[in-house]
Amino acid sequence: IDFDDLLPMLGQFGRFQWQLLLFMIPFCYITAFVYLGQIFMTLSPSDFHCFEPELELMKDKELRKQLSIPREKDGSYSKCRMYNTNYSEIRYARNKSAMIDTSLPTMPCRHGYEFNTSDMPFLTATMEFGWVCQDDKYATYAQIIFFSGSIVGSLAYGYFADHCGRLAALVSSCSLAIVGSVGTGVSNGFASFAIFRFIVGASCDTCFTMVYILVLEYVGPKYRTLVANLSLLLFYSPFTMLMPWIALASRKWRTFSIMAGLPLTLAMLSYWILPESARWLVSVGEVDKAMEILDKLIRRNKKHVEPWVLELFQRCCLQFYKEEMHGREFTVFSIFKYRRMACYMLLMIAIWMAMSLVYDGHVRAASVLDSHNVFVFFTIACATELPGNIVVILTLDRFGRRWCSFTFTMLSGIFSLIGARMKNVVHMRNLALAGRFCANMCYNVGLQWAAEILPTVVRAQGVSFIHTMGFVAMMMSPPVVYLSQVSFSLMLIILGALGTLAGLLTIFLPETLNHQLPQTLSEGNVFGRNQRMWHAPCCGPGARRSKRRTV
């Protein structure tokens, strides 16, 4: 008897699990803020030009532009160049209109920039530090450094969680996010900004992944898909839609970073409120502590379980620990000692890297596809996650992880490729939103699927390693979105091609629906052995619930 056998007796989704689900609210907010916050902090306004202090007191803004800013070939004012002339002479001239001379030589901006805040009444770090024109690469560098921190954090916290527990990793990562958020708010230049964003990035994945795994481990197989996506539907998606308006209400990026980061302190209470993972406790030999938690689960759900069932379960746990765990050290590299598991791991890494780049690319594309209504368009783009989560809930336990992932990922790629061919900007945006809608769904499926394929003994490390490789891929997302300055079509072609490739790779992974999840490496190595290419949980042999196989 194991956890999946025992959970139906304890209550697969009772009061205890509902309380765990509600505890995910602050962590969903943290994830939305940590992940999306930097996008708004580094937004670049579409309307700006060189600032000249000698003309600052002139009330006529149009005349000020005519005196200092040359025009481009399309008739618009230049954003990055100004006339090279004596502005002190213009300042004291009686008839300033007579000083207009379009034949003057030009030069780069020398005193910073003047931004039109009517389209975006939010002071960003890009505006304060002047990360535009020849310095526009700094915002992209900051995003890459953020993901560099995510890579380090995922590797470190994956190991930390499997050796010190899910709760310890969760609380320490939230502490790191608080330090990084407050530090970001007091940054005085690119160097300090980048250092603190690296720190925030190190906490990014763990803040959500650990509580996500923790909750799923206590939910019965029948409700696992529902709970996995319900948290995203009810909590994460609304917070992503609110994030642009929280930023706008803050008015300044420094205020946004500090004030929006303060609720992270609530996560510190989780160490005393949330239960540790009973599965993890068994894997480290703390069977008595695991049984105490299960006793609380039984009382909270008001269930009655025969004492002999719990005693049998406890003996099985002790036997499992002695045979599979005692005296053995498991790391993510233990997965690669088994050929089948190594193949699965390499496939999951490749798929997740492509999915991560596609998803993150679509998220960031929302900030450039409509620069004049960036907050509204970003909210609409995030709103696609709501119906996406509903579709996943309705289809994932019917058609399975593999075919849902294949369909959603392929559709994301196809919509993006079609959008890249569109000449009409509105049609391109709509197809990009359709690609984002499908990218949301395949990303959500991927979150759950990887955790189900990997055995319990290396689950946290394995998922963290896969997510780490996803962050490696996400480092390329800012440069891909930066290509939008050259061509929106080029950006969508790259996202579409990657989505199509990832979709094709998903059919080579095993289906987990109707299959008991592996706990040991030996169980993981035979998982999916009897599945064929067209295996489907909705019909045929795949519709029958299987028993765990061991060797």
SULLIN-V558658 format. One record per residue. N is the residue number from 1. RES is the residue in one small letter. PHI is phi in radians with two decimals (999 if undefined). PSI is psi in radians with two decimals (* if undefined). Layout:
n=N res=RES phi=PHI psi=PSI
n=N res=RES phi=PHI psi=PSI
This chain:
n=1 res=i phi=999 psi=2.36
n=2 res=d phi=-2.28 psi=-2.98
n=3 res=f phi=-1.06 psi=-0.79
n=4 res=d phi=-1.14 psi=-0.48
n=5 res=d phi=-1.33 psi=-0.61
n=6 res=l phi=-1.42 psi=-0.58
n=7 res=l phi=-0.99 psi=-0.72
n=8 res=p phi=-1.02 psi=-0.52
n=9 res=m phi=-1.33 psi=-0.57
n=10 res=l phi=-1.44 psi=-0.34
n=11 res=g phi=1.95 psi=1.91
n=12 res=q phi=-1.25 psi=-0.57
n=13 res=f phi=-2.65 psi=1.21
n=14 res=g phi=-1.76 psi=-2.74
n=15 res=r phi=-1.08 psi=-0.68
n=16 res=f phi=-1.06 psi=-0.80
n=17 res=q phi=-1.23 psi=-0.60
n=18 res=w phi=-1.08 psi=-0.71
n=19 res=q phi=-1.13 psi=-0.69
n=20 res=l phi=-1.08 psi=-0.72
n=21 res=l phi=-1.07 psi=-0.74
n=22 res=l phi=-1.18 psi=-0.53
n=23 res=f phi=-1.18 psi=-0.22
n=24 res=m phi=-1.34 psi=-0.22
n=25 res=i phi=-0.98 psi=-0.96
n=26 res=p phi=-1.09 psi=-0.55
n=27 res=f phi=-1.30 psi=-0.54
n=28 res=c phi=-1.19 psi=-0.65
n=29 res=y phi=-1.12 psi=-0.79
n=30 res=i phi=-1.01 psi=-0.79
n=31 res=t phi=-1.11 psi=-0.77
n=32 res=a phi=-1.09 psi=-0.74
n=33 res=f phi=-1.21 psi=-0.82
n=34 res=v phi=-1.12 psi=-0.71
n=35 res=y phi=-1.35 psi=-0.76
n=36 res=l phi=-1.67 psi=-0.32
n=37 res=g phi=-0.95 psi=-0.76
n=38 res=q phi=-1.19 psi=-0.47
n=39 res=i phi=-1.03 psi=-0.76
n=40 res=f phi=-1.36 psi=-0.56
n=41 res=m phi=-1.13 psi=-0.49
n=42 res=t phi=-1.97 psi=0.32
n=43 res=l phi=-1.04 psi=2.45
n=44 res=s phi=-1.90 psi=2.15
n=45 res=p phi=-1.19 psi=2.68
n=46 res=s phi=-1.50 psi=-0.36
n=47 res=d phi=-2.06 psi=1.86
n=48 res=f phi=-2.74 psi=2.87
n=49 res=h phi=-2.72 psi=3.05
n=50 res=c phi=-1.11 psi=2.50
n=51 res=f phi=-1.74 psi=2.32
n=52 res=e phi=-2.16 psi=1.93
n=53 res=p phi=-1.09 psi=-0.48
n=54 res=e phi=-1.13 psi=-0.44
n=55 res=l phi=-1.84 psi=0.19
n=56 res=e phi=-1.07 psi=-0.59
n=57 res=l phi=-1.46 psi=-0.07
n=58 res=m phi=-1.23 psi=2.25
n=59 res=k phi=-1.40 psi=-0.51
n=60 res=d phi=-1.41 psi=1.72
n=61 res=k phi=-1.16 psi=-0.62
n=62 res=e phi=-1.16 psi=-0.74
n=63 res=l phi=-1.14 psi=-0.65
n=64 res=r phi=-1.08 psi=-0.71
n=65 res=k phi=-1.16 psi=-0.75
n=66 res=q phi=-1.10 psi=-0.54
n=67 res=l phi=-1.40 psi=-0.47
n=68 res=s phi=-2.11 psi=-0.36
n=69 res=i phi=-2.02 psi=2.14
n=70 res=p phi=-1.31 psi=2.86
n=71 res=r phi=-1.77 psi=2.62
n=72 res=e phi=-1.44 psi=3.12
n=73 res=k phi=-1.12 psi=-0.50
n=74 res=d phi=-1.48 psi=0.06
n=75 res=g phi=1.62 psi=-0.15
n=76 res=s phi=-1.41 psi=2.74
n=77 res=y phi=-1.26 psi=2.47
n=78 res=s phi=-1.16 psi=2.51
n=79 res=k phi=-1.61 psi=-0.45
n=80 res=c phi=-2.09 psi=0.02
n=81 res=r phi=-2.31 psi=2.73
n=82 res=m phi=-2.48 psi=2.87
n=83 res=y phi=-1.23 psi=2.49
n=84 res=n phi=-1.66 psi=1.63
n=85 res=t phi=-2.62 psi=3.08
n=86 res=n phi=-1.52 psi=1.74
n=87 res=y phi=-1.36 psi=-0.37
n=88 res=s phi=-1.13 psi=-0.66
n=89 res=e phi=-1.14 psi=-0.71
n=90 res=i phi=-1.16 psi=-0.66
n=91 res=r phi=-1.02 psi=-0.70
n=92 res=y phi=-1.70 psi=0.05
n=93 res=a phi=-1.23 psi=2.47
n=94 res=r phi=-1.27 psi=-0.81
n=95 res=n phi=-1.85 psi=1.57
n=96 res=k phi=-1.22 psi=-0.53
n=97 res=s phi=-1.07 psi=-0.52
n=98 res=a phi=-1.26 psi=-0.23
n=99 res=m phi=-1.53 psi=-0.04
n=100 res=i phi=-1.21 psi=2.18
n=101 res=d phi=-2.52 psi=1.84
n=102 res=t phi=-1.39 psi=-0.06
n=103 res=s phi=-1.64 psi=0.03
n=104 res=l phi=-1.15 psi=2.60
n=105 res=p phi=-1.16 psi=2.74
n=106 res=t phi=-2.01 psi=2.88
n=107 res=m phi=-2.66 psi=2.85
n=108 res=p phi=-1.14 psi=2.79
n=109 res=c phi=-1.04 psi=2.37
n=110 res=r phi=-2.01 psi=-0.22
n=111 res=h phi=-2.20 psi=0.51
n=112 res=g phi=1.53 psi=-2.78
n=113 res=y phi=-2.34 psi=2.73
n=114 res=e phi=-1.98 psi=2.15
n=115 res=f phi=-1.87 psi=2.46
n=116 res=n phi=-1.50 psi=1.88
n=117 res=t phi=-1.57 psi=0.06
n=118 res=s phi=-1.19 psi=-0.64
n=119 res=d phi=-1.34 psi=-0.54
n=120 res=m phi=-2.49 psi=1.50
n=121 res=p phi=-1.36 psi=0.94
n=122 res=f phi=-2.47 psi=2.05
n=123 res=l phi=-1.34 psi=1.99
n=124 res=t phi=-1.72 psi=2.90
n=125 res=a phi=-1.11 psi=-0.59
n=126 res=t phi=-1.04 psi=-0.72
n=127 res=m phi=-1.26 psi=-0.76
n=128 res=e phi=-1.17 psi=-0.70
n=129 res=f phi=-1.66 psi=-0.06
n=130 res=g phi=1.24 psi=0.72
n=131 res=w phi=-1.49 psi=1.08
n=132 res=v phi=-2.35 psi=3.05
n=133 res=c phi=0.96 psi=-2.14
n=134 res=q phi=-1.23 psi=-0.25
n=135 res=d phi=-1.83 psi=0.23
n=136 res=d phi=-1.18 psi=-0.23
n=137 res=k phi=-1.24 psi=-0.33
n=138 res=y phi=-1.15 psi=-0.62
n=139 res=a phi=-1.12 psi=-0.70
n=140 res=t phi=-1.17 psi=-0.73
n=141 res=y phi=-1.03 psi=-0.72
n=142 res=a phi=-1.09 psi=-0.68
n=143 res=q phi=-1.15 psi=-0.71
n=144 res=i phi=-1.14 psi=-0.70
n=145 res=i phi=-1.14 psi=-0.64
n=146 res=f phi=-1.01 psi=-0.81
n=147 res=f phi=-1.25 psi=-0.47
n=148 res=s phi=-1.09 psi=-0.73
n=149 res=g phi=-1.10 psi=-0.65
n=150 res=s phi=-1.10 psi=-0.65
n=151 res=i phi=-1.10 psi=-0.86
n=152 res=v phi=-1.10 psi=-0.77
n=153 res=g phi=-1.11 psi=-0.73
n=154 res=s phi=-1.11 psi=-0.77
n=155 res=l phi=-1.11 psi=-0.82
n=156 res=a phi=-1.18 psi=-0.79
n=157 res=y phi=-1.30 psi=-0.47
n=158 res=g phi=-1.09 psi=-0.80
n=159 res=y phi=-1.15 psi=-0.76
n=160 res=f phi=-1.06 psi=-0.74
n=161 res=a phi=-1.17 psi=-0.64
n=162 res=d phi=-1.37 psi=-0.23
n=163 res=h phi=-1.94 psi=-0.49
n=164 res=c phi=-2.04 psi=-0.14
n=165 res=g phi=1.92 psi=2.72
n=166 res=r phi=-1.15 psi=-0.71
n=167 res=l phi=-1.17 psi=-0.74
n=168 res=a phi=-1.07 psi=-0.73
n=169 res=a phi=-1.16 psi=-0.68
n=170 res=l phi=-1.12 psi=-0.86
n=171 res=v phi=-1.18 psi=-0.74
n=172 res=s phi=-1.17 psi=-0.61
n=173 res=s phi=-1.20 psi=-0.65
n=174 res=c phi=-1.16 psi=-0.63
n=175 res=s phi=-1.08 psi=-0.71
n=176 res=l phi=-1.11 psi=-0.69
n=177 res=a phi=-1.12 psi=-0.64
n=178 res=i phi=-1.12 psi=-0.84
n=179 res=v phi=-1.03 psi=-0.80
n=180 res=g phi=-1.15 psi=-0.68
n=181 res=s phi=-1.18 psi=-0.79
n=182 res=v phi=-1.16 psi=-0.73
n=183 res=g phi=-1.08 psi=-0.67
n=184 res=t phi=-1.05 psi=-0.71
n=185 res=g phi=-1.15 psi=-0.32
n=186 res=v phi=-1.97 psi=0.26
n=187 res=s phi=-1.13 psi=2.56
n=188 res=n phi=-2.06 psi=0.22
n=189 res=g phi=3.07 psi=-3.11
n=190 res=f phi=-1.11 psi=-0.72
n=191 res=a phi=-1.06 psi=-0.90
n=192 res=s phi=-1.20 psi=-0.65
n=193 res=f phi=-1.04 psi=-0.80
n=194 res=a phi=-1.14 psi=-0.70
n=195 res=i phi=-1.09 psi=-0.81
n=196 res=f phi=-1.26 psi=-0.54
n=197 res=r phi=-1.21 psi=-0.55
n=198 res=f phi=-1.08 psi=-0.75
n=199 res=i phi=-1.13 psi=-0.78
n=200 res=v phi=-1.09 psi=-0.74
n=201 res=g phi=-1.04 psi=-0.62
n=202 res=a phi=-1.10 psi=-0.42
n=203 res=s phi=-1.68 psi=-0.18
n=204 res=c phi=-0.97 psi=-0.97
n=205 res=d phi=-1.28 psi=-0.71
n=206 res=t phi=-1.17 psi=-0.58
n=207 res=c phi=-0.95 psi=-0.56
n=208 res=f phi=-1.88 psi=-0.75
n=209 res=t phi=-1.04 psi=-0.72
n=210 res=m phi=-1.15 psi=-0.78
n=211 res=v phi=-1.25 psi=-0.54
n=212 res=y phi=-1.12 psi=-0.84
n=213 res=i phi=-1.13 psi=-0.73
n=214 res=l phi=-1.03 psi=-0.82
n=215 res=v phi=-1.16 psi=-0.77
n=216 res=l phi=-1.10 psi=-0.55
n=217 res=e phi=-1.21 psi=-0.36
n=218 res=y phi=-1.71 psi=-0.10
n=219 res=v phi=-1.68 psi=2.40
n=220 res=g phi=-1.15 psi=2.73
n=221 res=p phi=-0.95 psi=-0.59
n=222 res=k phi=-1.11 psi=-0.56
n=223 res=y phi=-1.94 psi=0.11
n=224 res=r phi=-1.09 psi=-0.77
n=225 res=t phi=-1.14 psi=-0.74
n=226 res=l phi=-1.03 psi=-0.86
n=227 res=v phi=-1.19 psi=-0.70
n=228 res=a phi=-1.02 psi=-0.67
n=229 res=n phi=-1.69 psi=-0.36
n=230 res=l phi=-1.14 psi=-0.67
n=231 res=s phi=-1.11 psi=-0.65
n=232 res=l phi=-1.24 psi=-0.68
n=233 res=l phi=-1.20 psi=-0.84
n=234 res=l phi=-1.44 psi=-0.52
n=235 res=f phi=-2.04 psi=-1.01
n=236 res=y phi=-1.12 psi=-0.85
n=237 res=s phi=-1.05 psi=-0.83
n=238 res=p phi=-1.06 psi=-0.62
n=239 res=f phi=-1.18 psi=-0.62
n=240 res=t phi=-1.15 psi=-0.61
n=241 res=m phi=-1.24 psi=-0.54
n=242 res=l phi=-1.38 psi=-0.44
n=243 res=m phi=-0.98 psi=-0.75
n=244 res=p phi=-1.05 psi=-0.63
n=245 res=w phi=-1.42 psi=-0.49
n=246 res=i phi=-1.14 psi=-0.74
n=247 res=a phi=-1.09 psi=-0.79
n=248 res=l phi=-1.12 psi=-0.69
n=249 res=a phi=-1.17 psi=-0.50
n=250 res=s phi=-1.26 psi=-0.49
n=251 res=r phi=1.23 psi=-0.50
n=252 res=k phi=-2.28 psi=2.48
n=253 res=w phi=-1.12 psi=-0.53
n=254 res=r phi=-1.17 psi=-0.79
n=255 res=t phi=-1.09 psi=-0.74
n=256 res=f phi=-1.05 psi=-0.78
n=257 res=s phi=-1.14 psi=-0.71
n=258 res=i phi=-1.41 psi=-0.91
n=259 res=m phi=-1.21 psi=-0.73
n=260 res=a phi=-1.23 psi=-0.35
n=261 res=g phi=-1.49 psi=-0.27
n=262 res=l phi=-1.09 psi=-0.65
n=263 res=p phi=-1.04 psi=-0.23
n=264 res=l phi=-1.06 psi=-0.42
n=265 res=t phi=-1.10 psi=-0.46
n=266 res=l phi=-1.10 psi=-0.51
n=267 res=a phi=-1.14 psi=-0.39
n=268 res=m phi=-1.12 psi=-0.42
n=269 res=l phi=-1.25 psi=-0.28
n=270 res=s phi=-1.09 psi=-0.44
n=271 res=y phi=-1.11 psi=-0.51
n=272 res=w phi=-1.76 psi=-0.19
n=273 res=i phi=-1.85 psi=-0.81
n=274 res=l phi=-1.38 psi=2.55
n=275 res=p phi=-1.41 psi=2.63
n=276 res=e phi=-1.25 psi=2.78
n=277 res=s phi=-1.16 psi=2.09
n=278 res=a phi=-1.15 psi=-0.61
n=279 res=r phi=-1.11 psi=-0.72
n=280 res=w phi=-1.17 psi=-0.72
n=281 res=l phi=-1.03 psi=-0.72
n=282 res=v phi=-1.11 psi=-0.71
n=283 res=s phi=-1.15 psi=-0.35
n=284 res=v phi=-1.89 psi=0.19
n=285 res=g phi=1.53 psi=0.08
n=286 res=e phi=-1.57 psi=1.07
n=287 res=v phi=-1.17 psi=-0.66
n=288 res=d phi=-1.08 psi=-0.73
n=289 res=k phi=-1.15 psi=-0.65
n=290 res=a phi=-1.10 psi=-0.71
n=291 res=m phi=-1.17 psi=-0.61
n=292 res=e phi=-1.08 psi=-0.73
n=293 res=i phi=-1.15 psi=-0.71
n=294 res=l phi=-1.16 psi=-0.57
n=295 res=d phi=-1.10 psi=-0.72
n=296 res=k phi=-1.11 psi=-0.68
n=297 res=l phi=-1.07 psi=-0.76
n=298 res=i phi=-1.10 psi=-0.80
n=299 res=r phi=-1.15 psi=-0.74
n=300 res=r phi=-1.13 psi=-0.66
n=301 res=n phi=-1.50 psi=-0.05
n=302 res=k phi=0.99 psi=0.84
n=303 res=k phi=-1.89 psi=2.78
n=304 res=h phi=-2.09 psi=2.14
n=305 res=v phi=-2.11 psi=2.29
n=306 res=e phi=-1.07 psi=2.38
n=307 res=p phi=-0.96 psi=-0.63
n=308 res=w phi=-1.16 psi=-0.48
n=309 res=v phi=-1.19 psi=-0.78
n=310 res=l phi=-1.15 psi=-0.67
n=311 res=e phi=-1.14 psi=-0.70
n=312 res=l phi=-1.11 psi=-0.73
n=313 res=f phi=-1.09 psi=-0.74
n=314 res=q phi=-1.11 psi=-0.74
n=315 res=r phi=-1.11 psi=-0.69
n=316 res=c phi=-1.12 psi=-0.67
n=317 res=c phi=-1.14 psi=-0.76
n=318 res=l phi=-1.13 psi=-0.71
n=319 res=q phi=-1.13 psi=-0.72
n=320 res=f phi=-1.04 psi=-0.76
n=321 res=y phi=-1.14 psi=-0.77
n=322 res=k phi=-1.15 psi=-0.70
n=323 res=e phi=-1.42 psi=-0.62
n=324 res=e phi=-1.92 psi=-0.43
n=325 res=m phi=-2.05 psi=-0.67
n=326 res=h phi=-1.04 psi=2.22
n=327 res=g phi=1.32 psi=0.12
n=328 res=r phi=-2.00 psi=2.49
n=329 res=e phi=-1.94 psi=2.08
n=330 res=f phi=-1.83 psi=2.31
n=331 res=t phi=-2.27 psi=3.06
n=332 res=v phi=-1.09 psi=-0.46
n=333 res=f phi=-1.29 psi=-0.27
n=334 res=s phi=-1.10 psi=-0.49
n=335 res=i phi=-1.07 psi=-0.64
n=336 res=f phi=-1.40 psi=0.02
n=337 res=k phi=-1.42 psi=-0.22
n=338 res=y phi=-1.99 psi=2.18
n=339 res=r phi=-1.04 psi=-0.86
n=340 res=r phi=-1.12 psi=-0.76
n=341 res=m phi=-1.15 psi=-0.63
n=342 res=a phi=-1.10 psi=-0.72
n=343 res=c phi=-1.12 psi=-0.77
n=344 res=y phi=-1.05 psi=-0.76
n=345 res=m phi=-1.10 psi=-0.78
n=346 res=l phi=-1.12 psi=-0.69
n=347 res=l phi=-1.13 psi=-0.79
n=348 res=m phi=-1.10 psi=-0.65
n=349 res=i phi=-1.10 psi=-0.83
n=350 res=a phi=-1.10 psi=-0.77
n=351 res=i phi=-1.14 psi=-0.79
n=352 res=w phi=-1.18 psi=-0.62
n=353 res=m phi=-1.10 psi=-0.77
n=354 res=a phi=-1.17 psi=-0.77
n=355 res=m phi=-1.06 psi=-0.74
n=356 res=s phi=-1.12 psi=-0.77
n=357 res=l phi=-1.15 psi=-0.72
n=358 res=v phi=-1.13 psi=-0.82
n=359 res=y phi=-1.12 psi=-0.88
n=360 res=d phi=-1.15 psi=-0.61
n=361 res=g phi=-1.09 psi=-0.74
n=362 res=h phi=-1.19 psi=-0.65
n=363 res=v phi=-1.06 psi=-0.82
n=364 res=r phi=-1.32 psi=-0.47
n=365 res=a phi=-1.11 psi=-0.46
n=366 res=a phi=-1.11 psi=-0.37
n=367 res=s phi=-1.51 psi=-0.12
n=368 res=v phi=-2.14 psi=-0.31
n=369 res=l phi=-1.21 psi=-0.49
n=370 res=d phi=-2.47 psi=1.42
n=371 res=s phi=-1.21 psi=-0.34
n=372 res=h phi=-1.44 psi=-0.40
n=373 res=n phi=-2.29 psi=0.86
n=374 res=v phi=-1.08 psi=-0.67
n=375 res=f phi=-1.24 psi=-0.69
n=376 res=v phi=-1.20 psi=-0.83
n=377 res=f phi=-1.13 psi=-0.68
n=378 res=f phi=-1.10 psi=-0.70
n=379 res=t phi=-1.13 psi=-0.74
n=380 res=i phi=-1.09 psi=-0.74
n=381 res=a phi=-1.09 psi=-0.74
n=382 res=c phi=-1.20 psi=-0.52
n=383 res=a phi=-1.13 psi=-0.37
n=384 res=t phi=-1.15 psi=-0.29
n=385 res=e phi=-1.23 psi=-0.51
n=386 res=l phi=-1.11 psi=-1.02
n=387 res=p phi=-1.12 psi=-0.52
n=388 res=g phi=-1.08 psi=-0.76
n=389 res=n phi=-1.13 psi=-0.64
n=390 res=i phi=-1.13 psi=-0.76
n=391 res=v phi=-1.06 psi=-0.74
n=392 res=v phi=-1.09 psi=-0.77
n=393 res=i phi=-1.05 psi=-0.70
n=394 res=l phi=-1.35 psi=-0.46
n=395 res=t phi=-1.88 psi=-0.49
n=396 res=l phi=-1.13 psi=-0.66
n=397 res=d phi=-1.56 psi=0.07
n=398 res=r phi=-1.81 psi=-0.85
n=399 res=f phi=-1.83 psi=-0.13
n=400 res=g phi=1.57 psi=2.91
n=401 res=r phi=-1.20 psi=-0.71
n=402 res=r phi=-1.19 psi=-0.90
n=403 res=w phi=-1.27 psi=-0.56
n=404 res=c phi=-1.14 psi=-0.79
n=405 res=s phi=-1.09 psi=-0.76
n=406 res=f phi=-1.03 psi=-0.84
n=407 res=t phi=-1.14 psi=-0.87
n=408 res=f phi=-1.15 psi=-0.72
n=409 res=t phi=-1.21 psi=-0.72
n=410 res=m phi=-1.11 psi=-0.75
n=411 res=l phi=-1.11 psi=-0.68
n=412 res=s phi=-1.04 psi=-0.77
n=413 res=g phi=-1.14 psi=-0.73
n=414 res=i phi=-1.14 psi=-0.79
n=415 res=f phi=-1.06 psi=-0.71
n=416 res=s phi=-1.15 psi=-0.72
n=417 res=l phi=-1.17 psi=-0.68
n=418 res=i phi=-1.16 psi=-0.73
n=419 res=g phi=-1.06 psi=-0.60
n=420 res=a phi=-1.13 psi=-0.39
n=421 res=r phi=-1.53 psi=-0.18
n=422 res=m phi=-1.35 psi=2.38
n=423 res=k phi=-1.57 psi=-0.53
n=424 res=n phi=-1.34 psi=2.16
n=425 res=v phi=-1.10 psi=-0.68
n=426 res=v phi=-1.12 psi=-0.77
n=427 res=h phi=-1.11 psi=-0.67
n=428 res=m phi=-1.09 psi=-0.77
n=429 res=r phi=-1.10 psi=-0.74
n=430 res=n phi=-1.12 psi=-0.72
n=431 res=l phi=-1.23 psi=-0.58
n=432 res=a phi=-1.13 psi=-0.67
n=433 res=l phi=-1.14 psi=-0.67
n=434 res=a phi=-1.12 psi=-0.70
n=435 res=g phi=-1.11 psi=-0.69
n=436 res=r phi=-1.13 psi=-0.72
n=437 res=f phi=-1.00 psi=-0.81
n=438 res=c phi=-1.27 psi=-0.60
n=439 res=a phi=-1.12 psi=-0.65
n=440 res=n phi=-1.00 psi=-0.81
n=441 res=m phi=-1.18 psi=-0.78
n=442 res=c phi=-1.19 psi=-0.56
n=443 res=y phi=-1.17 psi=-0.72
n=444 res=n phi=-1.17 psi=-0.68
n=445 res=v phi=-1.11 psi=-0.75
n=446 res=g phi=-1.06 psi=-0.64
n=447 res=l phi=-1.00 psi=-0.77
n=448 res=q phi=-1.42 psi=-0.67
n=449 res=w phi=-1.09 psi=-0.82
n=450 res=a phi=-1.08 psi=-0.69
n=451 res=a phi=-1.17 psi=-0.43
n=452 res=e phi=-1.48 psi=-0.56
n=453 res=i phi=-1.28 psi=-0.66
n=454 res=l phi=-1.36 psi=2.46
n=455 res=p phi=-1.16 psi=2.74
n=456 res=t phi=-0.99 psi=-0.69
n=457 res=v phi=-1.14 psi=-0.38
n=458 res=v phi=-2.24 psi=0.30
n=459 res=r phi=-1.09 psi=-0.90
n=460 res=a phi=-1.11 psi=-0.79
n=461 res=q phi=-1.14 psi=-0.74
n=462 res=g phi=-1.13 psi=-0.82
n=463 res=v phi=-1.09 psi=-0.73
n=464 res=s phi=-1.11 psi=-0.68
n=465 res=f phi=-1.17 psi=-0.73
n=466 res=i phi=-1.09 psi=-0.77
n=467 res=h phi=-1.14 psi=-0.59
n=468 res=t phi=-1.06 psi=-0.79
n=469 res=m phi=-1.14 psi=-0.53
n=470 res=g phi=-1.11 psi=-0.69
n=471 res=f phi=-1.20 psi=-0.55
n=472 res=v phi=-1.04 psi=-0.77
n=473 res=a phi=-1.16 psi=-0.66
n=474 res=m phi=-1.12 psi=-0.39
n=475 res=m phi=-1.06 psi=-0.42
n=476 res=m phi=-1.52 psi=-0.16
n=477 res=s phi=-1.13 psi=-0.84
n=478 res=p phi=-1.02 psi=-0.76
n=479 res=p phi=-1.09 psi=-0.63
n=480 res=v phi=-1.12 psi=-0.77
n=481 res=v phi=-1.19 psi=-0.55
n=482 res=y phi=-1.08 psi=-0.46
n=483 res=l phi=-1.11 psi=-0.31
n=484 res=s phi=-1.07 psi=-0.39
n=485 res=q phi=-1.22 psi=-0.39
n=486 res=v phi=-1.59 psi=-0.86
n=487 res=s phi=-2.86 psi=2.21
n=488 res=f phi=-1.12 psi=-0.60
n=489 res=s phi=-1.09 psi=-0.72
n=490 res=l phi=-1.09 psi=-0.73
n=491 res=m phi=-1.06 psi=-0.80
n=492 res=l phi=-1.24 psi=-0.55
n=493 res=i phi=-1.11 psi=-0.77
n=494 res=i phi=-1.11 psi=-0.80
n=495 res=l phi=-1.12 psi=-0.68
n=496 res=g phi=-1.18 psi=-0.74
n=497 res=a phi=-1.12 psi=-0.72
n=498 res=l phi=-1.17 psi=-0.69
n=499 res=g phi=-1.08 psi=-0.73
n=500 res=t phi=-1.12 psi=-0.75
n=501 res=l phi=-1.09 psi=-0.81
n=502 res=a phi=-1.08 psi=-0.68
n=503 res=g phi=-1.05 psi=-0.72
n=504 res=l phi=-1.16 psi=-0.64
n=505 res=l phi=-1.24 psi=-0.47
n=506 res=t phi=-1.10 psi=-0.47
n=507 res=i phi=-1.26 psi=-0.11
n=508 res=f phi=-1.67 psi=-0.03
n=509 res=l phi=-1.62 psi=2.73
n=510 res=p phi=-1.36 psi=2.64
n=511 res=e phi=-1.38 psi=2.47
n=512 res=t phi=-1.91 psi=-0.26
n=513 res=l phi=-1.16 psi=2.38
n=514 res=n phi=1.21 psi=0.30
n=515 res=h phi=-2.19 psi=2.39
n=516 res=q phi=-1.23 psi=2.40
n=517 res=l phi=-1.27 psi=2.47
n=518 res=p phi=-1.24 psi=2.51
n=519 res=q phi=-1.89 psi=-0.63
n=520 res=t phi=-1.89 psi=2.92
n=521 res=l phi=-1.14 psi=-0.63
n=522 res=s phi=-1.16 psi=-0.65
n=523 res=e phi=-1.18 psi=-0.68
n=524 res=g phi=-1.12 psi=-0.52
n=525 res=n phi=-1.33 psi=-0.33
n=526 res=v phi=-1.84 psi=-0.02
n=527 res=f phi=-1.14 psi=2.22
n=528 res=g phi=1.39 psi=0.16
n=529 res=r phi=-1.10 psi=-0.66
n=530 res=n phi=-1.61 psi=0.09
n=531 res=q phi=-1.43 psi=2.52
n=532 res=r phi=-1.88 psi=3.00
n=533 res=m phi=-0.97 psi=-0.69
n=534 res=w phi=-1.70 psi=0.32
n=535 res=h phi=-0.98 psi=2.24
n=536 res=a phi=-2.42 psi=2.29
n=537 res=p phi=-1.25 psi=-0.28
n=538 res=c phi=-1.47 psi=-0.22
n=539 res=c phi=-2.77 psi=2.84
n=540 res=g phi=1.25 psi=-2.77
n=541 res=p phi=-1.06 psi=-0.49
n=542 res=g phi=-1.18 psi=-0.24
n=543 res=a phi=-1.40 psi=-0.19
n=544 res=r phi=-1.64 psi=2.40
n=545 res=r phi=-1.25 psi=2.27
n=546 res=s phi=-1.64 psi=2.86
n=547 res=k phi=-1.78 psi=2.73
n=548 res=r phi=-1.19 psi=2.41
n=549 res=r phi=-1.91 psi=2.48
n=550 res=t phi=-2.30 psi=2.85
n=551 res=v phi=-2.18 psi=*
